[in-house]
Amino acid sequence: MIIVLDRTYLLFIYFYLNLLFPELRYPFILQCATIKTEIMSQYPKIILKPAKEASLKRFHPWVFSGALIFMKTEPQEGDIVEVFSYENKYLATGHFCKGSIAVKVFSFKQGEIGPDFWRERLLRTFELRKQLGLTSGNLTNAYRLVNMEGDGLPGLVIDFYNGVAVIQIHNAGMYNARIDLGNALKEIYGVNLETIYYKTVDFTPPTSHSAEDASGRISSEPITITETGHKFLVDIEKGQKTGFFLDQRGNRMFAQFYGRGRKVLNAFCYSGAFSVYALKGGATSVHSIDSSRQAIAWVKENMNLNGIPENLHTEEVADVKRFLTETSERYDMIILDPPAFAKHHNISHNALQAYIYINAQAMKRLNPGGILLTFSCSQAINREMFRSAIQAAAIETGKNIKILHQLSQGPDHPISIFHPEGEYLKGLILEAD
């Protein structure tokens, strides 16, 4: 027989136990308080400390470990768990994680999580990309299908490259769901999906990928994609992230617009997408620099793929900071798209100093009236911090800087209004007198 104690009586017990045996207060009270709903939950149950549910009520998808006080059953990393308030009210469902973020929430409605759930979620993300005009494949056949928290699926990225879906998995929970996700993709895309390729990031899978992980074989040759009419080679195995930076698609159009008649430097160029856009827009010349020899090899291939005359483009393997410091060249437009200088808040100060330095050096290399496209993809650096770094660089150089455009990631990389941390890409287009 199950006996449910009155809440007033429970509080009375809690008060005296708190005085006599503080270390027993949470387990005893919560076990009593949860007896009634225990048989209703099919997933491990997590209880929050008093007054720690506010962020979940604002639909923020992270539960930090410091907010937890009790778990009836110790979940394993990657398990689906349900989160309840101290008053025993259901709040959210998510994946249990190790580290400071204990739960990454993917649903605020209680229910069964299975193949139908993942299929419905992926179909919703596909419909959004369809509304954006990205799924027709006319001028663009590569886009992001799932953008983690922005699409309500923390720990999951899916990029679609001309028939190949790259599933980038960031936590054990999404790894556990990989087969359901793959099956849902096959159902949604049908014959338009040739291959699924799985990549894991930030965690080590419990076992090596099995044969059931793949629905096809990746060729050793890079995939050819079309982006707003331009051609690019994407190496999803060797390339950074999923192989290409799809989030900059719209921003590259600005390079094409402002590149006309200008001598351009593309620093941290990776595979040269900004360079192609600038040259297609009528740039008189583009110099592309990256510290990676592999990246520069991709740049050369992309120039050939787009029919760019050799006399319009030069490429160089070099450290960008050193190049900007030592070069005597001057440019009419400079593009700065560096890798993340800060992946954690505890090193954000050093990152800001790095942004100030490279932007000041770039400003010094601009001709009067020159254009600077500058970006930060560091999530730990917010938009105001980035603008402050640019302001500091302008003060250091004595340049009169005007902001022409403020940029972010493309619409296929949506940002949840409840998760502002998802706005990782910040960009400014500046004119320097």
Secondary structure, DSSP 8 states (H G I E B T S, - for coil): ------HHHHHHHHHHHHHH-GGGHHHHHHHHHHHHHHTT-SS-EEEE-TT--HHHHTT--EEEGGGEEEESS---TT-EEEEE-TTS-EEEEEEE-SSSEEEEEEESS-S--SHHHHHHHHHHHHHHHHHTT-SS-SS--EEEEEEGGGGT-TTEEEEEETTEEEEEE-SHHHHHTHHHHHHHHHHHHGGG--EEEEEE-SS--SS---GGG-SS---SS-EEEEETTEEEEE-TTTSSTTSS-GGGHHHHHHHHHHTTT-EEEEES-TT-HHHHHHHHTT-SEEEEEES-HHHHHHHHHHHHHTT--GGGEEEEE--HHHHHHH----EEEEEE----S-SSGGGHHHHHHHHHHHHHHHHHTEEEEEEEEEEE--TTS-HHHHHHHHHHHHHHHT--EEEEEEE---TTS---TT-GGG---EEEEEEE-
